[in-house]
Amino acid sequence: MTSDAPASGAADRPDLTAPSLRRRMACWLYEGMLMFGVVFIAGYLFSALTQQRHALDNRHPLQGFLFVVFGIYFTWFWHKGQTLAQKTWHIRVVDAKGRPVSQWRALLRYVLSWLWLLPPLGLSWVLGARGGGLVVLLLGWVVVYALLSRFHAQKQFLHDALAGTRLVHHAPADKPAKA
């Protein structure tokens, strides 16, 4: 009796090749543009629910609300495998073994992904940097943080290594031709 199933080995292992840093950063920028829409809708909802009349009223509750909305957005999409930006750039989030991430691991990745922004924001607060100084700190840290992935064995960002996740190349399945 013969089996039509492929033999265990390379054929049934997922491709865990990390996308290039250039592709990951392009995806990161595209994700940022898409987040403007999320911020707009969430901000509008928050201001309508709280009857906010001035942009600086309830600033800290709004920031907390956006933190939760972003958490729901990213946790949901990463648990499903990829956000819209990641789908566009053929990038998928998986766990260290190439399996889909759980909601808890996606949430952990979200919290740890704030390493992109919190260190320079904290430093700017300590230094009293505002305006151009803050922009220089943020952009400088983003470049350093991104380049640090080149030193990781699987070319992953620090938050991915800490969360037990990884970004991998994900070529979409070809769609069948329509008759």
Buried (B, 14 or more C-beta within 10 A) or exposed (E): EEEEEEEEEEEEEEEBEBBEBEBBBBBBEBBEEBBEEBBEEBBEEBBEEEEBEEEEEBEEEBEEBBEEBBBBBBBEBBBBBBBEBBBBBBBBBBBBEEEBBEEEBBBBBBBBBEBBEEBBBEBBEEEEBEEEEBEEBBEEBBEEBBEEBEEBEBBBBBBBBBBEBBBBBBEEEEEEEEE
